[in-house]
Amino acid sequence: MRRVEFLTREGCPLCDEGRARVGRIASLLGLQVDDVDVDADPALREAYGGRVPVVLGPDGVVLAEGRLTAGGVTAALLRMRLGVG
C-alpha cells in the first residue's frame, strides 16, 4: 500500500480538520496516512513548523499544505496515486 505522511502538531484545529479530510480521501484511493508530529523532530519543526498541516508524498514531496480543501487534497493524492504531475 502506498503511503503519505501527514505533518501535524497537537492543538492545531486546521490540522485536525485537514487530517479527517485527508484520511477519507486517502482511504478511497487505497493510500495509508501516517501521522507525524512536527514538534517531535527539530528538523521537521524547522522545515515545516510554520506550514502545518502538510501532506508529504514519496521522497518527501509536498503534495498539499495549509488549508486543505477537499478538491485540492483529492487532486494531489490522485496525481500521486497515478504517478503524474
C-alpha positions, 0 to 999 in steps of 0.5 A, a space after each residue: 500500500 502506498 503511503 503519505 505522511 501527514 505533518 501535524 502538531 497537537 492543538 492545531 484545529 486546521 490540522 485536525 480538520 485537514 487530517 479527517 479530510 485527508 484520511 477519507 480521501 486517502 482511504 478511497 484511493 487505497 493510500 495509508 496516512 501516517 501521522 507525524 508530529 512536527 514538534 517531535 523532530 527539530 528538523 521537521 519543526 524547522 522545515 515545516 513548523 510554520 506550514 502545518 498541516 502538510 501532506 508529504 508524498 514519496 521522497 518527501 514531496 509536498 503534495 498539499 499544505 495549509 488549508 486543505 480543501 477537499 478538491 485540492 487534497 483529492 487532486 494531489 493524492 490522485 496525481 500521486 496515486 497515478 504517478 503524474 504531475 
